[in-house]
């Protein structure tokens, strides 16, 4: 009797531990996929952009503003993914498979994030930042419903619109932090626009076949993969010119030169894309989407080591 009891206990114990480890593994994979494919990596990247701008213009770090940008970016990205989930399943199965797990809850989640976005803006911002932030959110959501169709007629419109919208976070930072919108912010705006143009065009390479099917005229669709990568190399290098102008005019700190790391990072993933065995989808979702996340750390260290 005792042997039978011990065997049952051992079986129950093995089953319990196996079940626990299995659930932990499922939870870990869900969290990882949520961070990468649920819009959080992209949203944190945009928060990293505004934090970098604060370092570069030497203004007071407004930590709540990072959360505001994160919430607004999350709303825009996930609204776009929610509306285009059927199409997304054709070119980004990883993301669509993950979002389908809680697809019906996405509208509620987006509304909660939007309420948080406006609540924080009203509490901590000023009237100008409320208008500017509201406009950015509106045009981001408007893109999903109306602007996408214009890319069927205007080559590269999607790439320019997206890059301009996100680069406008530079100006949003100035408005929120009451920093004058002058030559400094304009140079940083141009720098970020070119960086984002490379980023968005590269991410469209994985969508070439689907975009052709739906007659969406992105640059990769028109130029093809190889020519697109060559053009992106050129834009990647040219993007540094606004920073060099700012440093030459002594209106940007010398440690801005450390942003050359972004150019080296971009050079890496463009070269990586040329290899036949490279999974462009994973490269875009992880490496490319995470491009801006490390910039504040580099600039912070640079500000400690390199004088103005």
TORPA-650006 format. One line per field, with one value per residue (C-alpha): residue in one letter; x, y, z. Coordinates in steps of 0.25 Angstrom, whole numbers. Layout:
N
type: (a,...)
x: (X,...)
y: (Y,...)
z: (Z,...)
***
This chain:
308
type: (x,x,x,x,x,x,x,x,x,x,x,x,x,x,x,x,x,x,x,x,x,x,x,x,x,x,x,x,x,x,x,x,x,x,x,x,x,x,x,x,x,x,x,x,x,x,x,x,x,x,x,x,x,x,x,x,x,x,x,x,x,x,x,x,x,x,x,x,x,x,x,x,x,x,x,x,x,x,x,x,x,x,x,x,x,x,x,x,x,x,x,x,x,x,x,x,x,x,x,x,x,x,x,x,x,x,x,x,x,x,x,x,x,x,x,x,x,x,x,x,x,x,x,x,x,x,x,x,x,x,x,x,x,x,x,x,x,x,x,x,x,x,x,x,x,x,x,x,x,x,x,x,x,x,x,x,x,x,x,x,x,x,x,x,x,x,x,x,x,x,x,x,x,x,x,x,x,x,x,x,x,x,x,x,x,x,x,x,x,x,x,x,x,x,x,x,x,x,x,x,x,x,x,x,x,x,x,x,x,x,x,x,x,x,x,x,x,x,x,x,x,x,x,x,x,x,x,x,x,x,x,x,x,x,x,x,x,x,x,x,x,x,x,x,x,x,x,x,x,x,x,x,x,x,x,x,x,x,x,x,x,x,x,x,x,x,x,x,x,x,x,x,x,x,x,x,x,x,x,x,x,x,x,x,x,x,x,x,x,x,x,x,x,x,x,x,x,x,x,x,x,x,x,x,x,x,x,x)
x: (0,11,19,6,4,18,17,5,11,23,14,7,19,25,12,11,26,24,12,18,30,21,13,25,31,17,17,31,29,16,24,35,26,17,29,34,21,11,17,24,38,34,28,40,48,40,42,57,57,51,60,72,66,66,80,85,78,82,68,61,58,43,41,26,27,34,22,13,20,20,5,2,12,5,-9,-4,4,-7,-18,-11,-8,-22,-29,-19,-18,-23,-13,-2,-4,2,15,17,11,19,12,-2,-1,2,-8,-19,-18,-25,-30,-44,-38,-29,-39,-41,-26,-24,-35,-29,-15,-21,-28,-15,-8,-18,-19,-4,-4,-15,-8,6,7,3,-8,1,7,-8,-11,2,1,-14,-11,1,-9,-20,-11,-5,-19,-23,-12,-18,-32,-29,-14,-10,-18,-10,2,-5,-4,9,22,28,17,15,30,31,18,22,36,31,21,31,42,31,34,46,37,27,39,42,27,25,38,36,49,50,47,59,71,75,62,61,74,71,57,64,74,63,55,66,69,54,53,64,57,43,48,56,44,36,46,39,26,30,21,9,10,11,-2,-9,-2,4,16,27,41,45,33,38,53,54,62,76,75,67,78,88,80,78,93,94,83,89,102,96,87,99,101,91,98,112,106,100,114,121,112,114,99,100,109,122,117,106,117,114,101,110,108,94,100,109,97,89,100,100,86,86,98,91,79,88,91,81,79,75,61,57,44,52,63,52,44,55,68,62,50,60,70,67,66,81,83,80,90,101,98,97,111,116,111,119,132,132,131,122)
y: (0,10,7,10,23,27,24,32,44,43,43,55,62,60,64,77,81,78,86,98,98,97,109,117,115,119,131,135,133,141,153,152,152,163,172,170,169,176,190,192,191,202,210,210,214,226,230,228,238,249,245,247,260,265,261,268,281,280,282,277,262,261,246,247,252,238,231,241,238,223,223,231,223,210,215,218,205,196,203,201,186,184,189,182,169,161,167,166,151,150,157,157,144,145,158,154,141,148,159,149,143,156,162,165,173,182,193,194,194,205,213,212,216,228,232,231,239,251,250,252,263,271,268,271,278,292,296,296,282,277,282,277,264,262,266,255,245,249,248,235,229,236,229,216,219,229,232,218,218,230,221,214,227,234,226,226,234,223,224,240,241,231,237,251,247,241,251,262,256,265,277,271,271,285,289,281,285,300,299,309,303,308,304,293,286,287,281,269,268,266,256,248,249,242,232,228,228,218,210,210,207,195,190,190,181,169,174,175,163,167,182,179,170,182,192,200,208,208,210,195,191,201,199,185,179,181,195,199,194,202,215,213,212,226,232,226,233,246,247,251,264,272,268,272,285,287,283,293,304,301,299,284,278,270,257,257,251,238,237,231,218,219,219,207,200,203,199,185,182,186,177,166,167,164,150,140,132,145,145,159,158,155,165,176,172,172,179,190,193,194,203,215,209,210,224,231,222,226,240,240,234,243,255,251,248,259,274,283)
z: (0,4,-9,-17,-10,-12,-27,-27,-20,-29,-41,-36,-32,-46,-53,-44,-47,-61,-62,-55,-64,-76,-72,-68,-82,-89,-80,-83,-98,-98,-90,-100,-112,-106,-104,-119,-126,-117,-120,-107,-114,-124,-114,-105,-117,-119,-104,-105,-117,-108,-97,-106,-111,-96,-94,-107,-104,-89,-84,-72,-73,-72,-69,-70,-84,-88,-83,-91,-104,-101,-99,-111,-120,-115,-119,-133,-136,-130,-136,-150,-147,-142,-155,-164,-156,-168,-178,-167,-166,-180,-178,-163,-157,-144,-141,-146,-139,-126,-127,-131,-117,-111,-124,-118,-106,-114,-116,-101,-98,-109,-103,-89,-94,-101,-88,-81,-92,-91,-76,-74,-85,-77,-64,-67,-81,-86,-96,-107,-104,-103,-117,-123,-116,-120,-134,-135,-130,-139,-151,-147,-146,-159,-166,-164,-169,-181,-183,-187,-199,-204,-205,-217,-225,-219,-219,-205,-198,-187,-184,-184,-176,-165,-164,-163,-153,-144,-146,-141,-127,-128,-129,-119,-109,-111,-109,-97,-90,-94,-102,-114,-128,-135,-143,-133,-133,-148,-150,-140,-148,-161,-155,-149,-162,-170,-159,-159,-174,-174,-163,-170,-184,-179,-171,-184,-191,-184,-189,-204,-209,-201,-204,-219,-218,-212,-221,-210,-216,-205,-209,-208,-217,-228,-226,-222,-211,-215,-221,-208,-199,-207,-206,-191,-190,-196,-188,-175,-178,-182,-169,-161,-169,-160,-147,-153,-157,-143,-137,-146,-142,-128,-125,-123,-113,-117,-111,-122,-131,-123,-131,-142,-134,-140,-154,-151,-146,-158,-167,-160,-162,-177,-179,-172,-181,-193,-188,-194,-181,-173,-167,-171,-163,-150,-154,-156,-143,-133,-139,-147,-138,-126,-133,-125,-111,-108,-112,-99,-92,-102,-101,-86,-85,-95,-88,-76,-84,-94,-91,-100)
***
